[in-house]
């Protein structure tokens, strides 16, 4: 009986060691994956910072003014006229904001409201 008990204990210890090693190996793999992801995140953050700095450099008003002076004739650039700018109240209503017509049998109620909103002058299209 002692030999059988010893063999069972050896098998249990071997199984426990195998499970422990497997768990440890998986944990080390996950830790390595986390480290790789941290490095990738750091690289992306550095790239974003570099691109933001580059954007700030490219959109400096002095630089843009020099480019307009150098290439204005080739590109035929012109300032935006004030008639092309629209205020929010000049924009047409959204269909979701349209009031419900009084007569539900008539389909012309919504059409007349849409026609009223389409007559708003925004300055972007000659009427």
Backbone as CSV, one residue per row, in Angstrom:
resi,resn,N_x,N_y,N_z,CA_x,CA_y,CA_z,C_x,C_y,C_z
1,UNK,0.803,-1.175,0.000,0.000,0.000,0.000,0.858,1.256,0.000
2,UNK,1.966,1.222,0.639,2.839,2.374,0.708,3.401,2.703,-0.671
3,UNK,3.713,1.675,-1.440,4.239,1.931,-2.784,3.168,2.557,-3.678
4,UNK,1.968,2.101,-3.604,0.879,2.657,-4.408,0.635,4.107,-4.021
5,UNK,0.641,4.367,-2.728,0.454,5.728,-2.242,1.588,6.627,-2.714
6,UNK,2.822,6.154,-2.699,3.974,6.928,-3.182,3.850,7.222,-4.669
7,UNK,3.428,6.261,-5.435,3.273,6.452,-6.883,2.172,7.473,-7.171
8,UNK,1.077,7.387,-6.424,-0.019,8.349,-6.595,0.463,9.754,-6.250
9,UNK,1.210,9.889,-5.165,1.740,11.203,-4.786,2.713,11.738,-5.838
10,UNK,3.533,10.875,-6.401,4.478,11.307,-7.442,3.707,11.781,-8.677
11,UNK,2.671,11.075,-9.056,1.843,11.471,-10.203,1.152,12.801,-9.924
12,UNK,0.625,12.968,-8.715,-0.050,14.217,-8.351,0.941,15.370,-8.362
13,UNK,2.145,15.155,-7.810,3.175,16.209,-7.802,3.604,16.555,-9.228
14,UNK,3.751,15.558,-10.081,4.119,15.803,-11.475,3.020,16.585,-12.191
15,UNK,1.776,16.212,-11.954,0.652,16.925,-12.566,0.599,18.365,-12.058
16,UNK,0.808,18.569,-10.749,0.802,19.913,-10.176,1.940,20.751,-10.750
17,UNK,3.107,20.151,-10.900,4.250,20.872,-11.470,3.971,21.251,-12.922
18,UNK,3.349,20.344,-13.676,3.023,20.616,-15.080,2.008,21.755,-15.182
19,UNK,0.982,21.715,-14.357,-0.025,22.780,-14.371,0.602,24.110,-13.965
20,UNK,1.446,24.088,-12.934,2.111,25.318,-12.484,2.991,25.885,-13.580
21,UNK,3.768,25.033,-14.238,4.633,25.490,-15.318,3.807,26.057,-16.474
22,UNK,2.697,25.414,-16.812,1.838,25.895,-17.896,1.271,27.267,-17.570
23,UNK,0.805,27.441,-16.348,0.258,28.731,-15.922,1.345,29.804,-15.953
24,UNK,2.529,29.453,-15.460,3.637,30.408,-15.458,4.013,30.792,-16.889
25,UNK,4.047,29.822,-17.780,4.403,30.077,-19.172,3.370,30.992,-19.844
26,UNK,2.086,30.741,-19.592,1.035,31.596,-20.156,1.131,33.014,-19.605
27,UNK,1.419,33.139,-18.308,1.550,34.462,-17.696,2.721,35.224,-18.304
28,UNK,3.844,34.533,-18.537,4.995,35.193,-19.156,4.677,35.615,-20.586
29,UNK,3.932,34.794,-21.318,3.533,35.168,-22.676,2.627,36.398,-22.668
30,UNK,1.690,36.430,-21.735,0.800,37.590,-21.628,1.579,38.843,-21.244
31,UNK,2.538,38.703,-20.340,3.358,39.836,-19.932,4.166,40.366,-21.117
32,UNK,4.697,39.474,-21.924,5.443,39.878,-23.117,4.525,40.589,-24.109
33,UNK,3.309,40.093,-24.242,2.338,40.742,-25.131,1.987,42.141,-24.629
34,UNK,1.820,42.283,-23.322,1.532,43.590,-22.734,2.694,44.544,-22.986
35,UNK,3.915,44.062,-22.850,5.079,44.915,-23.107,5.124,45.351,-24.563
36,UNK,4.824,44.426,-25.491,4.807,44.776,-26.913,3.727,45.817,-27.196
37,UNK,2.556,45.660,-26.572,1.485,46.631,-26.761,1.851,47.985,-26.181
38,UNK,2.527,48.001,-25.035,2.982,49.261,-24.451,3.948,49.989,-25.385
39,UNK,4.859,49.233,-25.988,5.806,49.830,-26.930,5.064,50.369,-28.151
40,UNK,4.083,49.617,-28.656,3.313,50.068,-29.814,2.505,51.320,-29.490
41,UNK,1.912,51.372,-28.296,1.148,52.543,-27.867,2.068,53.751,-27.749
42,UNK,3.229,53.566,-27.158,4.190,54.659,-27.020,4.612,55.183,-28.393
43,UNK,4.841,54.271,-29.340,5.209,54.673,-30.693,4.090,55.477,-31.348
44,UNK,2.851,55.033,-31.178,1.716,55.754,-31.744,1.560,57.133,-31.105
45,UNK,1.731,57.222,-29.789,1.633,58.518,-29.115,2.727,59.458,-29.602
46,UNK,3.939,58.950,-29.770,5.034,59.782,-30.284,4.745,60.234,-31.710
47,UNK,4.173,59.345,-32.510,3.826,59.704,-33.887,2.747,60.778,-33.910
48,UNK,1.749,60.655,-33.046,0.689,61.664,-32.967,1.272,63.008,-32.551
49,UNK,2.149,63.015,-31.561,2.781,64.263,-31.129,3.587,64.887,-32.263
50,UNK,4.316,64.067,-33.007,5.103,64.562,-34.132,4.205,65.135,-35.221
51,UNK,3.095,64.452,-35.514,2.173,64.947,-36.533,1.487,66.238,-36.103
52,UNK,1.177,66.365,-34.825,0.585,67.617,-34.327,1.575,68.770,-34.447
53,UNK,2.822,68.501,-34.124,3.847,69.545,-34.261,4.030,69.918,-35.726
54,UNK,4.016,68.924,-36.600,4.151,69.186,-38.030,2.959,69.992,-38.536
55,UNK,1.752,69.661,-38.090,0.561,70.404,-38.488,0.643,71.854,-38.010
56,UNK,1.100,72.053,-36.786,1.237,73.413,-36.268,2.242,74.206,-37.099
57,UNK,3.305,73.555,-37.525,4.302,74.221,-38.357,3.736,74.553,-39.734
58,UNK,2.993,73.624,-40.321,2.472,73.834,-41.671,1.347,74.857,-41.727
59,UNK,0.627,75.055,-40.645,-0.505,75.982,-40.660,-0.186,77.333,-40.030
60,UNK,1.085,77.662,-39.904,1.447,78.975,-39.373,0.992,80.054,-40.357
61,UNK,0.350,81.101,-39.870,-0.147,82.143,-40.774,0.963,82.777,-41.621
62,UNK,2.138,82.999,-41.057,3.231,83.612,-41.838,3.622,82.715,-43.005
63,UNK,3.712,81.428,-42.772,4.075,80.492,-43.840,3.003,80.458,-44.914
64,UNK,1.732,80.412,-44.489,0.642,80.377,-45.458,0.586,81.665,-46.277
65,UNK,0.870,82.780,-45.633,0.882,84.057,-46.352,1.979,84.075,-47.408
66,UNK,3.152,83.550,-47.076,4.237,83.475,-48.058,3.851,82.564,-49.226
67,UNK,3.203,81.435,-48.925,2.781,80.526,-49.989,1.722,81.155,-50.891
68,UNK,0.800,81.909,-50.298,-0.213,82.593,-51.101,0.462,83.616,-52.007
69,UNK,1.445,84.328,-51.482,2.162,85.294,-52.311,2.920,84.622,-53.446
70,UNK,3.496,83.465,-53.167,4.301,82.778,-54.185,3.429,82.057,-55.216
71,UNK,2.341,81.457,-54.788,1.546,80.630,-55.690,0.143,81.182,-55.933
72,UNK,-0.136,82.373,-55.482,-1.472,82.951,-55.636,-1.884,83.098,-57.085
73,UNK,-0.966,83.515,-57.940,-1.297,83.696,-59.357,-1.568,82.350,-60.026
74,UNK,-0.784,81.325,-59.691,-0.973,80.006,-60.300,-2.278,79.351,-59.842
75,UNK,-2.609,79.506,-58.583,-3.804,78.862,-58.028,-5.053,79.720,-58.169
76,UNK,-4.892,80.984,-58.553,-5.993,81.937,-58.691,-6.819,82.002,-57.404
77,UNK,-6.138,82.197,-56.301,-6.799,82.275,-55.006,-7.439,83.643,-54.829
78,UNK,-8.581,83.668,-54.165,-9.273,84.925,-53.880,-9.904,84.809,-52.504
79,UNK,-10.015,85.917,-51.793,-10.672,85.860,-50.481,-12.145,85.458,-50.629
80,UNK,-12.683,84.843,-49.605,-14.084,84.438,-49.612,-14.962,85.667,-49.411
81,UNK,-15.875,85.925,-50.353,-16.765,87.080,-50.164,-17.713,86.838,-48.989
82,UNK,-18.130,87.931,-48.382,-19.006,87.805,-47.222,-20.378,87.270,-47.600
83,UNK,-20.734,87.333,-48.874,-22.038,86.792,-49.289,-22.040,85.277,-49.309
84,UNK,-20.878,84.648,-49.240,-20.817,83.184,-49.228,-20.865,82.613,-47.823
85,UNK,-20.858,83.475,-46.827,-20.926,83.012,-45.446,-22.378,83.043,-44.987
86,UNK,-22.821,82.006,-44.327,-24.200,81.912,-43.858,-24.221,81.799,-42.336
87,UNK,-25.186,82.471,-41.747,-25.395,82.349,-40.309,-26.296,81.136,-40.053
88,UNK,-26.255,80.565,-38.865,-27.077,79.371,-38.592,-28.566,79.588,-38.823
89,UNK,-29.070,80.783,-38.552,-30.507,81.003,-38.741,-30.881,81.089,-40.227
90,UNK,-29.909,81.255,-41.099,-30.187,81.294,-42.528,-30.249,79.905,-43.161
91,UNK,-29.793,78.895,-42.437,-29.798,77.543,-42.973,-31.210,76.974,-42.962
92,UNK,-31.557,76.138,-43.940,-32.906,75.555,-43.948,-33.112,74.625,-42.757
93,UNK,-34.384,74.458,-42.406,-34.727,73.593,-41.268,-34.466,72.139,-41.611
94,UNK,-34.191,71.347,-40.597,-34.096,69.904,-40.776,-35.498,69.339,-40.940
95,UNK,-35.614,68.254,-41.690,-36.932,67.649,-41.876,-37.521,67.189,-40.549
96,UNK,-36.669,66.811,-39.616,-37.166,66.360,-38.308,-37.758,67.518,-37.514
97,UNK,-37.337,68.766,-37.807,-37.842,69.928,-37.072,-39.079,70.547,-37.711
98,UNK,-39.509,70.033,-38.852,-40.683,70.588,-39.518,-41.925,70.335,-38.682
99,UNK,-42.813,71.331,-38.589,-44.051,71.107,-37.827,-44.985,70.163,-38.583
100,UNK,-45.815,69.474,-37.836,-46.772,68.542,-38.421,-47.914,69.347,-39.033
101,UNK,-48.301,69.041,-40.274,-49.400,69.798,-40.893,-50.718,69.530,-40.175
102,UNK,-51.611,70.527,-40.220,-52.900,70.402,-39.540,-53.776,69.353,-40.197
103,UNK,-53.851,69.355,-41.534,-54.674,68.408,-42.263,-53.811,67.235,-42.675
104,UNK,-53.961,66.081,-42.023,-53.111,64.921,-42.287,-53.458,64.252,-43.621
105,UNK,-54.651,64.511,-44.161,-55.021,63.899,-45.432,-54.354,64.616,-46.595
106,UNK,-53.960,65.866,-46.384,-53.327,66.644,-47.454,-51.820,66.467,-47.387
107,UNK,-51.234,66.125,-48.512,-49.782,65.966,-48.570,-49.098,67.282,-48.899
108,UNK,-49.888,68.306,-49.253,-49.310,69.594,-49.643,-48.849,70.403,-48.443
109,UNK,-49.234,70.031,-47.235,-48.854,70.788,-46.047,-47.347,70.794,-45.841
110,UNK,-46.719,69.643,-45.904,-45.266,69.550,-45.738,-44.567,70.189,-46.921
111,UNK,-45.118,69.992,-48.112,-44.501,70.574,-49.312,-44.479,72.086,-49.219
112,UNK,-45.549,72.697,-48.705,-45.569,74.155,-48.593,-44.571,74.648,-47.548
113,UNK,-44.391,73.885,-46.475,-43.405,74.272,-45.462,-42.001,74.164,-46.032
114,UNK,-41.746,73.103,-46.799,-40.424,72.937,-47.415,-40.156,74.062,-48.401
115,UNK,-41.186,74.460,-49.166,-41.016,75.561,-50.109,-40.667,76.850,-49.364
116,UNK,-41.289,77.075,-48.204,-40.995,78.271,-47.429,-39.545,78.277,-46.954
117,UNK,-39.035,77.127,-46.533,-37.647,77.076,-46.059,-36.665,77.112,-47.209
118,UNK,-37.084,76.694,-48.419,-36.175,76.711,-49.560,-35.956,78.116,-50.101
119,UNK,-36.785,79.080,-49.733,-36.648,80.440,-50.238,-35.703,81.287,-49.400
120,UNK,-35.024,80.703,-48.440,-34.092,81.453,-47.599,-32.804,81.670,-48.409
121,UNK,-32.378,82.927,-48.483,-31.173,83.249,-49.242,-29.940,83.020,-48.374
122,UNK,-29.058,82.138,-48.809,-27.842,81.890,-48.070,-26.639,82.587,-48.699
123,UNK,-26.792,83.042,-49.910,-25.684,83.734,-50.570,-24.747,82.793,-51.286
124,UNK,-24.920,81.484,-51.116,-24.010,80.555,-51.774,-24.477,80.195,-53.179
125,UNK,-25.776,80.395,-53.465,-26.317,80.078,-54.779,-27.061,81.300,-55.297
126,UNK,-26.760,81.697,-56.521,-27.469,82.841,-57.104,-28.908,82.438,-57.405
127,UNK,-29.859,83.294,-57.001,-31.284,82.993,-57.243,-31.847,83.992,-58.220
